């Protein structure tokens, strides 16, 4: 589980330059940007905040995100 303090400071790496880039936690395994809707998986309790990873899940609906997320390659 990701600590609450970490969730408070994490921001979307794409949106943080122009918007707030706030993220919200979904089903304890995904962080979703409130601005651009990119989705970042949490794998082994570590948020994977890579832009390429967020881009991969952009078109996937929140309800269709796999739990647990697949391992990052």
Secondary structure, DSSP 8 states (H G I E B T S, - for coil): ---HHHHHH---TTTTTTS---EEEETTTEEEETTT--EEEEETTEE---HHHHHHTTTS-GGG--SS-----
